[in-house]
Amino acid sequence: MTTICAPAAHDIASILHTAHSELVRRGWTQRRPRDARGRINALSAIGLGTVGCTYDHRHILSWEDQARYEAAVCAVAEHLGLETPDEADGFAELIAWHDAPDRTQHDVLDALKDTARALEGYTTDSQYTPSPADMTGVHHGVALDPYGADSSYIALGHVDPVLMLQAVEKFHLHLTGERLTRSERRARLRRRVQRTWAVYWHDAKGELWVDLDPTQRTPGAVPVTILLGD
């Protein structure tokens, strides 16, 4: 007999955050896992969140990945107030919600994002608005923090790309004592600068979370600028 442990809440949340990102990047479709233009539905997005770019809805997942996939689907269904999917209905109620004629991509993205946040412990009371004093450093008038594990940087406000790059170079030198080295030319680096929105909040343990919100649909989302890392 194969024993599969229930996936942890943070693992399911991570799957759903990745699903959200993949749905934004690839585009959304209904009534099929993927269309001719490469757009995907929510179940395929959750599959990509579960196993990465190797996900193929036509192939059988491992027992462990299947458990993680189903747990993520069930979490979304429960968040929406739908019946929990099981083998008998094959996710029929969630699919019916997803494929409804009046459904929008924003509805689906919100369901993924809000379910992930709820699993992480997000509440509106835990949200806060950061000030420059909350950031790691201020350079050229730009308040900055390191962001993620890929040498990205995040700044408060919508910053001009040239100024963002100048501020990050100073910030990186201040943090590491070394100059920022990237393989691209400066013009190409500036194209890595993205203006978006973010929700800042603390979980029950006091840990800081920053959730990017490109559609600015969460009340209290603040403008930020990202310099994407390598």
SULGI-V877267 format. One line per field, one symbol per residue. ss: DSSP state (H for helix, E for strand, C for the rest). phi: phi as a letter, one per 20 degrees, with the letter a starting at -180 (. if undefined). Layout:
ss=???
phi=???
//
This chain:
ss=CCCCCCCCHHHHHHHHHHHHHHHHHHCECCCCCECCCCCECHHHHHHHHHHHHHCCCCCCCCHHHHHHHHHHHHHHHHHCCCCCCCCCCCCHHHHHHHCCCCCCHHHHHHHHHHHHHHHHCCCHHHECCCCHHHCCEEECCEEEEEECCCCEEEEECCCCHHHHHHHHHHHHHHHHCCCCCCCCCHHHHHCCEEEEEEEEEECCCCCEEEEECCCCCCCCCEEEEEECCC
phi=.eddffffgfffffgfffggfffffendccmafbdfenfcefffffffffcnfefbfedeefgffffffffffffffffemefffbffelmfffffffeggefcffgffffffffffffeofcffeebdfdgfeefacclmdeccfbmddmecccfnedggffffffffffffffdmcffdcfefffffffeecebcbddbdefenfeccdfcfeleegnfdfbcddfef
//
